[in-house]
């Protein structure tokens, strides 16, 4: 049963209970002409309400972006983030309900790890009527924000809403798997991560190796939680091969190899962990010196 169905079933149970109490109190048998008000309907879940609106317009041909939004896209393509932010602020000052500008502005906040502000922006986008292409991305991005803010149930609802509109996406499966891991459900996470890997194989991605490495590391984590250390070793070995610069995967592999009784392999993985960690620290120091 999905989140929306659970939500509705809870309200149905409350309605039944209220009716029974009224009957026991004699309220349903009164004949004094007094009208008994019907219970108020449950409030609509904003995510589900937005999903229904977007589902109703799937396949519609949307108008081309405005000249102002084309300028924003050009600035972002050229790496001029501050210029893009200035243009977005100007657009929203003239029309605070410009959903496309809100979406891009919120996505920039998400990239800057300003999760609470980004969340508010994505929720505003979803409260509007769909009016531009790819607006359903707001569900996916909202799910990321909510997950970072510790609201896993609503994060799952947002990601599932996005999956219903754009089914089969690798990133959606990956983030749903991460929610499963955080909730301790490794058995549910494993097929999610496998789905993500299968989807990535058919997607044109800018960083395919890094993305696959990330999923393999999470798959290794899930297998460790289930006690399948051999499968964990295979997944983590694939992760470090795809992205040798990730210290976390090297460390996890070293722990798994130690538990499997392979001290030599564990030592090699730990040495690789130390090298990757030192390289990452040097890279971080360089970015700070450059003011980035």
C-alpha positions in Angstrom: 0.0 0.0 0.0 1.4 3.4 -1.0 1.7 6.5 1.2 -1.4 8.0 -0.2 -3.4 4.8 0.3 -2.3 4.6 3.9 -3.2 8.2 4.4 -6.7 7.7 3.1 -7.2 4.4 5.0 -6.4 6.1 8.3 -9.0 8.8 7.6 -11.5 6.1 6.7 -10.9 4.4 10.0 -11.4 7.7 11.9 -14.7 8.3 10.1 -16.0 4.8 11.0 -15.1 5.4 14.7 -16.8 8.7 14.8 -20.0 7.2 13.4 -20.0 4.4 16.0 -19.6 6.9 18.9 -22.5 8.9 17.5 -24.7 5.8 17.4 -23.8 4.8 20.9 -24.7 8.3 22.1 -28.1 8.1 20.5 -27.2 10.9 18.1 -28.1 8.8 15.0 -31.6 8.1 16.4 -32.6 11.6 17.1 -35.8 12.8 15.5 -35.9 16.4 16.8 -35.1 17.8 13.3 -31.5 18.6 14.1 -29.2 18.0 11.2 -26.0 16.1 11.9 -23.1 17.6 9.9 -21.2 15.1 7.8 -17.5 14.8 8.8 -15.2 17.1 6.9 -13.2 15.4 4.2 -9.5 14.8 4.9 -7.1 17.4 3.7 -5.5 16.6 0.4 -1.8 15.5 0.6 0.1 18.2 -1.3 2.4 15.8 -3.0 -0.3 13.5 -4.1 -2.5 16.4 -5.2 0.4 17.8 -7.3 1.1 14.4 -8.7 -2.5 14.1 -9.9 -2.2 17.5 -11.6 0.9 16.6 -13.4 -0.4 13.2 -14.4 -3.4 14.9 -16.0 -1.3 16.9 -18.4 1.3 14.2 -19.4 2.0 14.3 -23.1 1.0 18.0 -23.5 3.1 20.1 -25.7 4.5 23.1 -23.7 5.3 26.5 -25.0 9.0 27.4 -25.6 10.9 29.0 -22.6 10.8 32.8 -22.4 13.7 34.8 -23.6 14.6 35.5 -20.0 14.7 31.8 -19.1 16.8 31.1 -22.2 19.3 33.7 -20.9 19.3 31.9 -17.5 20.1 28.6 -19.2 22.8 30.2 -21.2 24.4 31.7 -18.1 24.3 28.3 -16.4 25.8 26.5 -19.4 28.7 29.0 -19.4 29.2 28.5 -15.6 28.0 32.0 -14.7 26.0 31.0 -11.7 25.9 34.4 -10.1 24.6 35.9 -13.4 21.9 33.2 -13.6 20.9 34.0 -10.0 20.6 37.7 -10.8 18.4 36.9 -13.8 16.2 34.6 -11.8 15.8 37.2 -9.1 14.7 39.7 -11.7 12.2 37.3 -13.3 10.7 36.4 -9.9 10.5 40.0 -8.8 8.2 40.6 -11.8 6.3 37.4 -11.4 6.7 35.5 -8.2 4.5 32.6 -9.6 6.9 31.9 -12.5 7.2 28.1 -11.9 10.1 27.6 -14.2 12.2 30.3 -12.6 11.3 29.0 -9.2 12.4 25.5 -10.2 15.8 26.6 -11.4 16.3 28.9 -8.5 15.5 26.1 -6.0 17.7 23.7 -7.9 20.6 26.1 -7.4 19.8 26.2 -3.7 19.8 22.4 -3.6 23.2 22.3 -5.3 24.5 24.7 -2.6 23.2 22.4 0.2 20.6 25.0 1.3 18.0 22.2 1.7 15.4 24.1 3.7 15.2 27.0 1.3 15.3 24.7 -1.7 12.5 22.6 -0.2 10.3 25.7 0.2 10.9 26.6 -3.5 10.1 23.1 -4.8 6.9 23.0 -2.8 5.9 26.4 -4.3 6.5 24.9 -7.8 4.3 21.9 -7.0 1.5 24.1 -5.7 1.2 25.8 -9.0 -0.5 24.4 -12.1 1.9 22.7 -14.5 2.8 25.2 -17.1 6.3 24.3 -18.6 8.3 21.3 -19.7 10.0 19.0 -17.2 8.3 20.6 -14.2 7.9 17.1 -12.6 11.6 17.3 -11.7 10.4 19.2 -8.7 9.2 16.0 -7.2 12.6 14.3 -7.5 14.4 17.4 -6.1 12.0 17.8 -3.3 12.5 14.2 -2.3 16.3 14.8 -2.1 15.7 17.9 0.1 13.3 16.0 2.4 15.7 13.1 2.8 18.5 15.5 3.8 16.2 17.2 6.3 15.3 13.8 7.9 11.7 13.6 6.6 12.1 10.1 5.1 8.4 9.3 4.7 7.6 12.5 2.7 10.9 12.1 0.8 9.7 8.6 -0.3 6.3 10.0 -1.3 7.9 12.7 -3.5 10.3 10.2 -5.1 7.5 7.7 -5.8 5.4 10.5 -7.3 8.3 11.3 -9.6 8.7 7.7 -10.5 5.0 7.4 -11.4 5.5 10.3 -13.9 8.9 9.2 -15.2 9.2 5.5 -14.4 12.4 3.5 -14.4 14.9 6.3 -13.7 18.2 5.1 -12.2 18.6 8.0 -9.8 15.1 7.6 -8.5 15.8 3.9 -7.7 19.1 4.8 -6.1 17.6 7.4 -3.7 14.7 5.2 -2.8 17.3 2.5 -2.0 19.2 4.9 0.2 16.0 5.6 2.1 15.6 1.9 2.6 19.1 1.7 4.0 18.5 4.5 6.4 15.3 2.7 7.6 17.3 -0.5 8.1 15.5 -2.4 5.2 18.5 -3.8 3.3 16.4 -6.5 1.6 14.3 -3.7 0.0 17.3 -1.7 -0.9 19.2 -4.4 -2.8 16.7 -4.7 -5.8 16.5 -0.9 -5.9 20.3 -0.6 -6.4 20.2 -3.4 -8.9 17.5 -1.5 -10.8 19.6 1.7 -10.7 22.6 -0.1 -12.2 20.4 -1.6 -15.0 18.9 1.8 -15.7 22.3 3.6 -15.8 23.5 1.1 -18.4 20.9 2.5 -20.8 21.2 6.2 -19.9 23.4 8.8 -21.4 25.1 10.2 -18.3 27.9 12.7 -17.9 29.7 10.7 -15.3 28.7 7.1 -15.7 31.6 5.5 -13.9 31.2 7.7 -10.8 27.5 7.1 -10.7 27.8 3.3 -11.0 30.6 3.4 -8.3 28.2 5.2 -6.0 25.5 2.6 -6.5 27.9 -0.3 -6.1 29.2 1.1 -2.8 25.6 1.3 -1.5 24.9 -2.2 -2.8 27.9 -3.4 -0.8 26.6 -1.7 2.3 23.2 -3.3 1.8 24.8 -6.8 1.4 26.8 -6.2 4.6 23.6 -5.5 6.5 22.2 -8.8 5.3 25.3 -10.7 6.2 26.2 -11.6 2.6 29.9 -10.7 2.8 30.9 -12.4 -0.5 28.3 -10.3 -2.4 29.4 -7.2 -0.5 33.0 -7.9 -1.5 32.0 -8.1 -5.2 30.1 -4.9 -5.1 32.7 -2.9 -3.2 35.5 -4.2 -5.5 33.5 -3.0 -8.5 33.0 0.4 -6.7 36.7 1.0 -6.1 37.6 -0.1 -9.6 35.1 2.4 -11.1 36.2 5.2 -8.7 39.6 4.6 -7.1 39.4 8.1 -5.5 36.6 7.2 -3.1 38.1 6.5 0.4 34.8 5.3 1.9 34.5 2.4 -0.5 38.1 1.4 0.1 37.6 1.4 3.8 34.4 -0.6 3.6 36.1 -3.1 1.4 39.0 -3.5 3.9 36.5 -4.3 6.7 34.7 -6.8 4.6 37.9 -8.6 3.5 39.1 -8.7 7.2 35.8 -10.4 8.2 36.2 -12.8 5.3 39.7 -13.9 6.7 41.8 -12.1 4.0 44.3 -10.0 6.0 46.5 -9.4 2.9 43.6 -8.1 0.9 42.3 -6.1 3.8 45.7 -4.4 4.3 45.9 -3.5 0.6 42.4 -2.0 0.7 43.3 -0.1 3.9 46.4 1.3 2.2 44.3 2.4 -0.8 41.9 4.0 1.7 44.7 6.1 3.3 46.0 7.2 -0.2 42.5 8.2 -1.3 41.8 10.0 1.9 45.1 12.0 1.7 44.4 12.9 -1.9 40.9 14.1 -1.1 42.3 16.2 1.8 44.9 17.8 -0.5 42.2 18.5 -3.1 40.0 20.2 -0.4 42.9 22.3 0.7 43.5 23.4 -2.9 39.9 24.5 -3.3 40.0 26.5 -0.1 43.2 28.3 -1.2 41.5 29.1 -4.5 38.5 30.5 -2.6 36.1 27.8 -4.1 
